Amino acid sequence: MVPSWTRGSWRNHFTKLRAATDWRLTVLGIAGFTAMVVLSGLLFLAIPRFEIQSSLFLDQLITRSTKSGFSENIRFGDVTSITEDNSLAFVVDITDSSTFPSSPYWRMVVLDEYTGEGFKLSTEYKRRLNGFRVPRRRINGTQTKPDYLAPTWTIYMGPGISRYLPITGDFYWMGFQEPTNFAFNKELRVVALQREPVKMFAYETWNMGTSDTLYGASFALARRDDPNVGANFLALPENETDRTRLTAVLRQILPDGKTTDVREFGFATLKWLGGMHPYSLSSAVPGGDGDTLVRWLESEAAGHCEFFAGSFVLLARSAGIPARIVTGFRGGRWNDFSNSFMVRNSNAHAWAEIFDEASSSWIRFDPTPGNYIDASFLNDPNNLGANAAARDGSWTARLDSLRVFWYRRIVNFDTESQVELVSTTKKFFQTKWKSVVDWSDTKITGVRD
């Protein structure tokens, strides 16, 4: 027996199907299903602190493994290995982008003890940065006179970077979305979490300073009471021969080996280091006996940022100036699509800070050739703000902007913006739904006529 459906043409079948179908219900059903899918996706992204990253594919989509080197012990080459990783380290949102510095220094770890193979955080400072108290949501910083017009910075930090939080200097307060275990050392200006975050971590700062000088250092007062306090800031290589060779190098910069003007010393040392050693990521220390940095200083070998910063610190200490090395990030790029500042692991950097007893302050010097920014540049209003920073309009920036959108939806310190998002979404779909209904009515009326 031949089936009935084979006795007609496809055209007849479609004609009967069209006659039996309520096209208005079909169009409305398709539109409703599409709206439900889109709305569900938007609400999914809008839910604050909805933490699913560790169990779904989004973990692989928005996180990347990094070559973390920002710990309490940095050996020569560690920071350079981070610069070979171009993945995103953290993102910065700021309420007034015109006030954003063109080339910020993101200080994370301050290292005072020289080991011969690098620098590390001394036992005493490590103990202070592991003295965690009851979890809190806010840190009171070292800024004593708040500027009520100052912008708020929100920093989204990726996993695998460090337990130390990047800051540009002094701040009035720092806030977390949830109670957090942390330690804050005001002398070092370092904020440390109890453990390294395993997923994206966010925090807010207000009145964040970007100056190259940190005032009000307690180190000066402490040393007057106890000369042993901060002794590591003046520590030199243990071998006396190495110290003698270091003094000989210092006399090429300062004939008498001493100075009372730390800025004069800083600029002279920057000029000497830049003239003697070219910059290179592939550094080679000349062979021979003695301390690694002393051998490098005596040569004309190329070096990367750790060599320049470490040598600057040892030369300052040899001149009787307390000095320390700082590791973190320098610079970044402004993302035109997300209107946020992107800092990558390739921005990893090391620089130096030296202590000025006269002003009780630590002064930043970046001895890596081509990186020092003169104060006149920083004070020029034409060089401040997001417009002066390097801008990124690449496809990578487009993808990163999606990541920023995800960050903003997971962690949002401003609940009003979330309410506004839901309200705007609701109005959008109400308007679109009415348009779809009107359009389908018009089309169906035309077909029937």
C-alpha positions as CSV (number, residue, x, y, z in Angstrom):
1,M,0.0,0.0,0.0
2,V,1.3,3.4,-0.9
3,P,1.3,5.9,2.0
4,S,-1.0,8.9,1.6
5,W,1.7,11.4,2.1
6,T,3.5,10.1,-1.1
7,R,0.5,10.8,-3.3
8,G,0.9,14.5,-3.3
9,S,3.6,17.0,-4.1
10,W,5.7,18.9,-1.5
11,R,4.1,22.1,-2.6
12,N,0.7,20.7,-1.7
13,H,2.0,19.6,1.7
14,F,3.4,23.0,2.5
15,T,0.2,24.6,1.3
16,K,-1.8,22.5,3.8
17,L,0.7,23.1,6.6
18,R,0.5,26.9,6.0
19,A,-3.3,26.8,6.1
20,A,-3.3,24.8,9.4
21,T,-0.7,27.0,11.1
22,D,-1.4,30.0,13.3
23,W,1.6,32.0,12.2
24,R,1.0,34.6,14.9
25,L,1.5,32.0,17.6
26,T,4.5,30.6,15.8
27,V,6.3,34.0,15.5
28,L,5.4,34.9,19.1
29,G,6.7,31.5,20.3
30,I,10.0,31.9,18.5
31,A,10.4,35.5,19.7
32,G,9.5,34.5,23.3
33,F,12.1,31.6,23.3
34,T,14.8,33.9,21.9
35,A,14.0,36.6,24.5
36,M,14.1,34.1,27.3
37,V,17.5,32.8,26.2
38,V,18.9,36.4,25.9
39,L,17.4,37.6,29.1
40,S,18.6,34.5,31.0
41,G,22.2,35.2,29.8
42,L,22.1,38.8,30.8
43,L,20.7,38.0,34.2
44,F,23.3,35.3,34.6
45,L,26.1,37.9,34.0
46,A,24.4,40.5,36.2
47,I,24.1,38.4,39.3
48,P,26.7,39.8,41.8
49,R,29.4,37.4,43.2
50,F,27.9,34.4,41.4
51,E,31.0,32.2,41.7
52,I,31.0,29.4,39.2
53,Q,34.4,30.0,37.7
54,S,36.0,27.0,39.4
55,S,33.6,24.4,38.0
56,L,32.6,25.6,34.5
57,F,34.4,26.2,31.2
58,L,34.5,30.0,32.1
59,D,37.4,29.2,34.4
60,Q,39.5,28.3,31.4
61,L,38.0,31.2,29.4
62,I,38.8,34.1,31.7
63,T,41.8,32.9,33.6
64,R,45.3,31.9,32.6
65,S,48.2,30.4,34.4
66,T,51.0,32.9,35.0
67,K,54.6,32.8,35.8
68,S,54.3,34.3,39.3
69,G,57.5,35.7,40.7
70,F,56.1,38.3,43.1
71,S,57.0,36.6,46.4
72,E,59.2,37.3,49.4
73,N,62.3,36.1,47.6
74,I,63.3,37.4,44.2
75,R,66.4,36.0,42.4
76,F,68.0,37.6,39.4
77,G,65.9,36.6,36.4
78,D,62.6,36.0,38.2
79,V,61.0,39.3,37.2
80,T,62.2,38.9,33.6
81,S,60.6,35.5,33.4
82,I,57.2,37.1,34.2
83,T,57.7,39.6,31.4
84,E,57.7,36.7,28.9
85,D,54.1,36.1,29.8
86,N,51.7,38.5,28.0
87,S,48.5,37.4,29.7
88,L,46.4,39.8,31.7
89,A,47.6,40.5,35.3
90,F,44.9,42.9,36.5
91,V,42.4,45.5,35.3
92,V,41.8,49.0,36.7
93,D,38.5,50.9,36.6
94,I,38.7,54.5,37.7
95,T,35.7,56.9,38.2
96,D,37.6,59.8,36.5
97,S,40.0,58.6,33.8
98,S,41.4,62.1,33.2
99,T,43.3,61.9,36.6
100,F,44.9,58.6,35.7
101,P,48.7,58.7,35.5
102,S,50.3,58.1,32.1
103,S,52.8,55.5,33.4
104,P,52.0,54.3,36.9
105,Y,54.3,52.2,39.1
106,W,52.4,49.3,40.7
107,R,54.4,48.4,43.8
108,M,53.7,45.0,45.3
109,V,56.7,43.6,47.2
110,V,59.4,45.5,49.0
111,L,62.6,43.6,49.6
112,D,65.3,44.7,52.0
113,E,67.8,41.8,52.5
114,Y,70.5,41.1,49.9
115,T,71.3,37.4,49.4
116,G,74.0,37.6,46.8
117,E,71.6,35.9,44.3
118,G,68.9,38.5,44.6
119,F,66.8,40.2,47.3
120,K,64.3,38.9,49.8
121,L,62.0,40.2,52.5
122,S,63.8,40.0,55.9
123,T,62.5,37.8,58.7
124,E,61.2,40.7,60.7
125,Y,59.2,42.3,57.9
126,K,57.9,38.9,56.8
127,R,56.7,38.3,60.4
128,R,54.8,41.6,60.3
129,L,53.2,40.8,57.0
130,N,52.0,37.5,58.3
131,G,50.3,38.9,61.4
132,F,46.8,38.5,60.2
133,R,43.9,39.6,62.4
134,V,40.1,39.1,62.3
135,P,38.9,39.4,58.7
136,R,37.9,43.0,57.8
137,R,36.4,44.8,54.8
138,R,38.4,48.0,55.1
139,I,42.0,49.2,55.5
140,N,42.8,52.7,56.7
141,G,45.8,53.8,54.7
142,T,48.6,56.4,55.2
143,Q,46.9,59.4,53.5
144,T,45.9,61.8,56.3
145,K,44.3,64.6,54.3
146,P,41.6,63.2,52.0
147,D,40.7,64.9,48.8
148,Y,36.9,64.5,48.5
149,L,37.1,65.0,44.8
150,A,39.6,62.2,44.3
151,P,38.4,59.3,42.1
152,T,37.8,55.7,43.3
153,W,40.0,53.0,41.8
154,T,38.6,49.4,41.4
155,I,41.3,46.8,40.7
156,Y,40.4,43.3,39.4
157,M,43.4,41.1,40.0
158,G,43.8,37.8,38.2
159,P,44.7,34.5,39.9
160,G,48.3,33.3,40.1
161,I,49.9,36.7,40.4
162,S,50.7,37.2,44.1
163,R,49.2,37.5,47.5
164,Y,50.5,41.0,47.5
165,L,48.1,43.6,46.1
166,P,49.4,46.2,43.5
167,I,49.1,49.8,44.7
168,T,50.7,53.0,43.3
169,G,51.5,54.5,46.7
170,D,49.7,56.0,49.6
171,F,45.9,55.7,49.9
172,Y,43.2,56.9,52.3
173,W,41.3,53.6,52.5
174,M,41.1,50.3,50.7
175,G,37.9,48.2,50.7
176,F,37.0,44.6,50.0
177,Q,33.6,43.3,49.0
178,E,33.8,40.6,51.7
179,P,35.7,40.3,55.1
180,T,39.2,39.4,54.1
181,N,42.4,38.3,56.0
182,F,45.1,40.7,55.2
183,A,48.2,42.5,56.7
184,F,49.2,46.1,56.0
185,N,52.7,47.3,56.7
186,K,52.6,51.1,56.7
187,E,56.4,51.4,56.7
188,L,56.8,49.4,53.5
189,R,53.4,50.5,52.1
190,V,52.6,46.8,51.3
191,V,49.3,45.0,51.6
192,A,49.4,41.2,51.8
193,L,46.6,38.7,51.7
194,Q,46.8,35.6,53.9
195,R,47.1,33.5,50.8
196,E,47.3,34.0,47.0
197,P,43.8,34.2,45.4
198,V,42.8,31.2,43.4
199,K,40.3,33.2,41.4
200,M,39.8,36.8,40.4
201,F,40.1,39.1,43.4
202,A,38.9,42.7,43.5
203,Y,39.3,45.7,45.8
204,E,38.7,49.4,45.8
205,T,41.0,52.3,46.8
206,W,40.3,55.9,47.4
207,N,42.8,58.8,47.3
208,M,45.4,56.6,45.7
209,G,48.7,58.5,45.4
210,T,51.0,58.3,42.4
211,S,54.0,60.4,43.6
212,D,57.5,59.1,43.4
213,T,57.9,60.0,47.1
214,L,56.5,58.3,50.1
215,Y,56.4,60.7,53.1
216,G,56.0,60.1,56.8
217,A,58.2,57.1,56.9
218,S,58.4,55.6,60.4
219,F,61.8,54.2,59.6
220,A,63.5,57.6,60.5
221,L,62.0,57.8,64.0
222,A,62.6,54.1,64.6
223,R,66.3,54.3,63.8
224,R,66.8,57.2,66.2
225,D,65.6,55.0,69.0
226,D,67.2,51.8,67.9
227,P,70.1,51.9,65.3
228,N,69.5,48.2,64.5
229,V,66.0,48.8,63.1
230,G,66.1,48.5,59.3
231,A,69.8,47.5,59.3
232,N,69.1,45.5,56.2
233,F,68.5,48.7,54.3
234,L,72.2,49.4,54.6
235,A,73.5,45.8,54.3
236,L,76.2,45.1,51.8
237,P,77.9,41.9,50.5
238,E,79.4,39.9,53.3
239,N,82.8,39.6,51.7
240,E,85.1,42.5,52.5
241,T,86.8,42.3,49.2
242,D,83.4,42.7,47.4
243,R,82.7,45.8,49.6
244,T,86.0,47.3,48.6
245,R,85.4,46.7,44.9
246,L,81.9,48.2,45.3
247,T,83.4,51.3,46.9
248,A,85.8,51.6,44.0
249,V,82.8,51.6,41.6
250,L,81.0,54.2,43.7
251,R,84.0,56.6,43.5
252,Q,83.5,56.7,39.8
253,I,80.1,58.3,40.5
254,L,81.0,60.2,43.7
255,P,84.7,61.0,44.0
256,D,84.5,61.2,47.8
257,G,82.1,58.3,48.1
258,K,79.6,60.2,50.2
259,T,76.7,62.7,49.6
260,T,74.1,64.5,51.7
261,D,71.7,65.0,48.8
262,V,70.0,61.8,47.9
263,R,68.4,63.1,44.7
264,E,71.8,64.3,43.5
265,F,73.2,60.8,44.2
266,G,70.2,59.2,42.4
267,F,70.5,61.2,39.2
268,A,74.3,60.8,39.1
269,T,73.9,57.0,39.5
270,L,71.2,56.8,36.9
271,K,73.4,58.5,34.4
272,W,76.4,56.3,35.2
273,L,74.5,53.0,35.1
274,G,72.8,54.0,31.8
275,G,76.1,54.9,30.3
276,M,77.9,51.8,31.4
277,H,75.3,49.1,30.8
278,P,72.8,48.6,28.0
279,Y,69.4,47.0,28.7
280,S,68.7,43.5,27.6
281,L,66.4,40.6,28.7
282,S,69.1,38.1,28.0
283,S,71.8,39.2,30.5
284,A,75.1,37.5,31.1
285,V,77.2,38.1,34.2
286,P,80.9,38.0,33.5
287,G,82.7,35.0,35.1
288,G,85.1,35.3,38.0
289,D,85.2,35.4,41.8
290,G,83.1,37.5,44.1
291,D,79.6,38.9,44.3
292,T,77.3,38.6,41.2
293,L,76.2,42.3,41.2
294,V,79.7,43.6,41.9
295,R,81.1,41.6,38.9
296,W,78.3,43.0,36.7
297,L,79.0,46.6,37.9
298,E,82.7,46.3,37.1
299,S,81.9,45.1,33.6
300,E,80.0,46.7,30.7
301,A,77.6,43.8,30.3
302,A,74.0,44.3,29.4
303,G,71.4,43.6,32.1
304,H,67.6,43.6,32.8
305,C,65.7,45.5,35.4
306,E,66.7,43.4,38.4
307,F,70.4,44.1,37.7
308,F,69.9,47.8,37.4
309,A,67.7,48.1,40.5
310,G,69.9,45.8,42.6
311,S,73.1,47.6,41.6
312,F,71.5,51.0,42.3
313,V,70.5,49.7,45.8
314,L,74.0,48.4,46.6
315,L,75.6,51.7,45.4
316,A,73.3,53.7,47.6
317,R,74.0,51.6,50.6
318,S,77.7,51.9,50.0
319,A,77.2,55.7,50.0
320,G,75.5,55.4,53.4
321,I,72.0,55.8,52.0
322,P,69.3,53.3,53.1
323,A,67.9,51.6,50.0
324,R,65.5,48.8,49.1
325,I,64.3,47.1,45.9
326,V,60.6,47.1,44.9
327,T,59.0,44.6,42.5
328,G,55.6,45.0,40.8
329,F,54.5,46.4,37.5
330,R,55.2,49.5,35.5
331,G,52.8,51.1,33.0
332,G,50.0,49.3,31.1
333,R,47.6,50.2,28.3
334,W,44.3,51.9,28.2
335,N,41.6,49.7,26.6
336,D,39.4,51.8,24.4
337,F,36.5,49.3,24.4
338,S,36.1,48.7,28.1
339,N,37.4,52.1,29.1
340,S,39.7,50.5,31.7
341,F,43.4,50.2,32.2
342,M,45.0,46.9,31.4
343,V,48.2,45.7,33.1
344,R,49.8,42.5,31.7
345,N,52.5,40.2,33.2
346,S,54.8,41.6,30.5
347,N,54.7,44.9,32.4
348,A,56.5,43.2,35.4
349,H,59.3,45.4,36.6
350,A,61.8,46.1,39.5
351,W,63.0,49.5,40.7
352,A,64.6,51.1,43.7
353,E,63.7,53.3,46.6
354,I,66.2,55.3,48.7
355,F,65.6,57.0,52.0
356,D,66.0,60.8,52.5
357,E,66.6,61.4,56.2
358,A,65.9,65.2,55.8
359,S,62.3,64.7,54.6
360,S,61.7,61.3,56.3
361,S,60.6,59.9,52.9
362,W,61.4,57.1,50.5
363,I,62.1,58.3,46.9
364,R,61.6,56.1,43.9
365,F,64.3,55.8,41.3
366,D,64.0,53.6,38.2
367,P,67.6,53.0,37.0
368,T,66.6,50.8,34.0
369,P,67.6,52.8,30.9
370,G,64.8,54.6,29.2
371,N,62.4,54.1,32.1
372,Y,63.0,57.1,34.4
373,I,60.4,59.8,34.1
374,D,61.4,63.3,35.0
375,A,59.3,65.2,37.5
376,S,58.6,67.9,35.0
377,F,57.0,65.3,32.7
378,L,54.8,64.1,35.6
379,N,53.7,67.6,36.5
380,D,52.8,68.6,32.9
381,P,49.0,68.5,32.6
382,N,49.3,67.5,29.0
383,N,51.0,64.3,30.0
384,L,48.4,63.2,32.7
385,G,45.3,61.2,32.3
386,A,44.1,58.3,30.1
387,N,44.8,60.3,26.9
388,A,48.5,60.3,27.6
389,A,48.7,56.6,28.4
390,A,49.4,54.0,25.7
391,R,46.0,53.0,24.1
392,D,45.1,49.6,22.8
393,G,42.4,49.1,20.1
394,S,43.5,45.6,19.0
395,W,41.4,42.5,18.7
396,T,43.1,41.3,21.9
397,A,41.7,44.4,23.6
398,R,38.2,43.5,22.3
399,L,38.5,40.1,23.9
400,D,39.9,41.6,27.1
401,S,36.9,44.0,27.3
402,L,34.6,41.0,27.5
403,R,36.6,39.7,30.4
404,V,36.3,43.1,32.1
405,F,32.5,43.0,31.6
406,W,32.5,39.6,33.3
407,Y,34.6,41.0,36.2
408,R,32.3,43.9,36.6
409,R,29.3,41.6,36.8
410,I,30.9,39.2,39.3
411,V,32.3,41.9,41.6
412,N,30.5,45.2,41.7
413,F,30.9,47.5,44.6
414,D,28.1,49.7,43.3
415,T,24.8,47.9,43.7
416,E,22.9,50.8,42.1
417,S,24.5,50.0,38.8
418,Q,23.3,46.4,39.0
419,V,19.7,47.6,39.8
420,E,20.0,50.0,36.8
421,L,21.2,47.1,34.6
422,V,18.2,44.9,35.5
423,S,15.8,47.9,35.0
424,T,17.3,48.8,31.7
425,T,17.1,45.2,30.5
426,K,13.5,44.9,31.5
427,K,12.5,48.0,29.6
428,F,14.5,46.9,26.6
429,F,12.7,43.6,26.3
430,Q,9.3,45.2,27.0
431,T,9.9,47.6,24.1
432,K,11.2,44.9,21.8
433,W,8.4,42.5,22.6
434,K,5.8,45.1,21.7
435,S,7.6,45.8,18.4
436,V,7.6,42.1,17.6
437,V,3.9,41.7,18.3
438,D,3.0,44.8,16.2
439,W,5.3,43.6,13.4
440,S,3.7,40.0,13.4
441,D,0.2,41.5,13.4
442,T,1.0,43.6,10.4
443,K,2.6,40.6,8.5
444,I,-0.2,38.2,9.3
445,T,-2.9,40.8,8.3
446,G,-1.1,41.2,5.0
447,V,-0.9,37.5,4.3
448,R,-4.7,37.0,5.0
449,D,-5.6,39.8,2.8
